[in-house]
């Protein structure tokens, strides 16, 4: 059951520890229409990963501020995985940031077909490899890359594909919110695609476990372009009463509109906005005009996601019952 802040304000604060993974969460077999050729024929098998030395690096998949993601192959079963390496060794001193610890805890506990699976977590004290000062996540390998890669190649997606994508992501958010986890960085590069065309949520580096109290000090975590108005300007939009889960809904609304238009929707095509431009567009701009070619269902769905006032914004539960995401059933 999804718990939201507006229903918990007068209840006792939740503890930081995550609840046990849910095994009865329904999995709907929904596939994104084939947009990319399969890049791998290897099926997932039992990992049997006891040590980082079981894996061989094949290629670099991406770089970030805190580390690197590699494509790796299991030396015995030849299955492919993604190895996310976070570096916390600074000037010869090992310093594990709290966010890294929380990300590791989240990845070890979540278990959903809508979330990229984490098979193992190793730190420099648990592996026989030259990775001192690193935190290593052995992740499910998503052959199709990210939604950002899909949009780079195809520019825009048809409504049918966006409907399936939205259904899967909101199912994933429903699961996460039910475990009191706010993702806080939903964007195309954090939505990954496998060789079946299935989209899954990834990257919990700035995620947050809701404890029943509002923490304004961490509101700027994440990617500003996809932040909701209450995260950009909490004083204007409710301060400590903000429902933190509502921010993920806003972010997904921006993503869906971007998929339909083929460009980031809060500014003009090709424009690279600075922080001030984004803040004005997110907090003070007029309601976004929906594309004329979009169906009424799509327009209504996105409008419900992009309500500036989080109190009026649709919840994940409401959106999962919307006709737009159920048109393929």
N, C-alpha and C positions, 0 to 999 in steps of 0.2 A: 504493500500500500504506500502510495506516495504521500509523504508528509510535507506540508508547506508551512512556511513561517507564519502566515496569517492564521493558521489553525493552532499554532503552538505558543503564541505569545504569553498565554497565561498558564502554561504548563511548566514543569521543571525542566531545567537545561539538560540537554543530552550530553552523554559522556563522549569524550573524544574517540574512544575505541570504536571501530566499525562493527556493525552487526554481522552475524555469519552470512556467508553467501546464500542467495536464494536459489533453490534447485527446481522450484515449481513455476518459475517465470515462463510464460508461454512463448514458444518460438514459432513465429509465422514464417513459412518458407516463401519469402518475397525476394525476388532477384531483380537487380537493375538490368534493364535491357542491354544486350551486348553492345558495348561501346568500344572495348579494347580487345585486341587479340590476346589470347593467353600467352604469357611469357614463361610459363613453367608447367610441366606435366607431373611434377612431384606432388603426391598427395600427403597430407599431414599424417604422421604416424606417431606412435608413442615416442616421445622425445628421448627418454633415457639419458638426459644430460646431467652428468654428475660433476662435471668440471669444465671450465672454459677451454681446457686443452682438448676436449671432445670436438671442438668446433674449429673450422678453418675459414679465415676471412677470404671472401671472393671478390667483393667490390664495395665501394663507398656509396651508400644510398643518399646521404645528406649530412650537412653540418649545422650545428646550432651554437648558441653562445656558450653553452656549458658542456658540449661534447659532440660526438659523432655517431651516426647510425651506419652499421655495416650489414651487407648481405653475407651470411655465413652458411657453411654446409657442414652437416654432421658427418664426421669421418667414417662412421660405421653404417648408419642407415641412409646416408646421402640425401636426407631431407634438408630443405633450406629454411633458414630462420633469419630474423632481423636482430642484430645485436646492438642495443642502444647503450653507449658508453658515456656516463657522466663523470666528469673529472672534478674532484674536490681537493686535489693536492695543490696548495698554494704556497710557493716559496719553501717547499720541502716540508710543510706542515699539513697534515691531513685534517681537513675541516669539512665535515658532512653538514650541509645546510638542512634546516628543518624541512624545507620543501622537498628535498631529495628523500628524506626519511618517510614523509607522508606519501610521496608518489610510490615508493617501494611498497608501503603498507597497502595502499589502494590496489596496486597491480596484483599483489599476492592474494587479495580477497575477492575481487570482482570475478564473476563467472557468468558470462552472458554471450549469446551468439551475436550480439550487436556491439560488443566491445572487443578490440584487438586483444587476443589472449597473451598473457605473460606465462611462459613455461618455467622460468627460473630467474632468481635474482642472486648475483654474486657480488660480494665486496672484496677488497684487496686481502682480507683476512681469511677468505673461505675458498680461495682458488689457488692452484699451482701454476700461475702464469705471471708474466711480467707486466701486470696491470696495477701495480701499487698506486694507491690514491684514486682508484676508479670505482664507480658503482656500475655494475653491468646487468642489463635486463635482456634476457633471451625472449624475444617476442615472436608471435606468429608472423610469418612472412606474407605480405600482401602484394601479390604479383602485379596488380594493376596500378601500383603507385597511389597517389593521393587524388582527391577530387580536384585539387589545383592542377595536377598534371592532366587530368581529363579535360578540364576547361581550357587549358593551354592548347591542347590538340584539337578539340572540337568546338571551342569558343562558347557555345551555348548548348543547353540541353532541351529536349522536348518536354512538354508537361508530363507525359507519361513516365519518363525517367525521373523527373523531379518528384512526382507523387510517390514512387517507390522509394527513392532516396529519403524523402521526408519521413515516410512511415518507419523505416529502419532506424533513422537517427532519433526520432521521438520515442521509439520503443527503448532505445538505449538510454535516453535521458530519463525515461520513466523508471527504468531499473536503477540508475545511479541515484536519482532523487529519492527513491525508496530506501536507499542505503545512506541517506543524508549527505550525499556527495554532490557538490556543485562543480561542474567542469570548468567553467569560466574562460574557456578559450576555444569555443566552437568556431571553426573557420575551415575553408576548403583544404588547407594543407594538413589539418588534423582529422580529416575524414578519409580513411584509406579504403581501397578497393581490391578485392581478391580476384582470382582468375574466373570466378563464377559471376562476377559483376556485383557481388554483395558489398555493401558499404558498412564500415564499422568505425566506431569512435576510438581515437588514439590520443596519446600524449596528455598525461595528467600532471605535468610539471607545475602548473599554477592552480591546480584544483584545491578545493576547500571542503573540509568536513564541517557541516553546520552543527553547532553546539547549543543552539537555542539563544545565542546572543549575536549581535551584529558587530562585525569587526571592520570599521572603516579604514583601518591602516593598510589593508591588503586590497582595496578596491582597484588600485591601478595595475594589479597583476593581470597579464594577458595581453592581447593585441587590441590597441585602442580603436582601430577601425571597426571592430565588431562588438564593441562595448555598448551596453544599454545606457539610456539617459541617467538612470539612478546610480550607475557605477561611475559615470563621468562627473556628475554633479549631484551627490547624495543629499546635500542640504536643500536643493530645490525640489527633489522628488521623494522626500519622506524620511531622510536621515536614518535613525536607528530602527525605524519600523519597516525598512525595505525587505521584501521577500527576495532572498538571494537566488532562489531557483528561477525567478522570472527572467534573470539576465541571460540564461541559456536559451530561452525561448526567443528573445530579441535577436540574439546572434544567429540563430537558425533562420529567422525570417530574412535577415540580410543575405545569408548564404543562398537561400532559395531564389531571391530576386536576382542575385548575381548570376545564378545558373541560367535563369530565363533570359536575362538581358545580354549576357556575355561580357559584362564589365561590372566593376564595383559600383553599386547603385546610389550611394550617398553623395557622389560628386559626378562631374561630367566625364564622358568617355575619354580615357587617356590622361586624365588629370591626376597628379600625384599630390594629394593634400597634405598640409602640415597639421600639427595638432590643433591649432586654433580653428582652422577650417573644419576639421572633423567635429570638434566640440560644438561649433555653431550648428552644423548640419544635424548632429545627433540630438542636441538638447533644445535648440531654438528654431530649427528649420520647420517649414510647413510639412504637413503630412505628405508622404511620398505619393506621387501620382502613379497609379498602376498602369502597366502597359495595356494599350487598347486591344492588342491582339490576344491578351491573356483571357482565359475563361473566367466566368463569374466566380466559380469555385476557387480557382487559384487566387484571384484578387482578394476575395474575402479571407481566405486562409492567411495570406501574407499580411493583410491589414490587422488581423487578430494577433499576429506575432509582433508587429511593429507599432503597437499602441505605446506612445511615449510614457503615459502614466501606467506604471506597473500594476496598479490596482485594477485597471481595466483590461490589462493584457490577458490573453487566454492562457490557461494552464496547460501543461503537457497532457493531462487526462482529457481535457476538452478537445484538444487538437487531434488526439488519436481517434476520436469519434467523428471528426469532420469529414464531410463527403469527399473532399479533395484527396485525402490519403487512403480512402476506401473505394476509390473508383475502379481499382484493378481487381477487386474481389468478386 
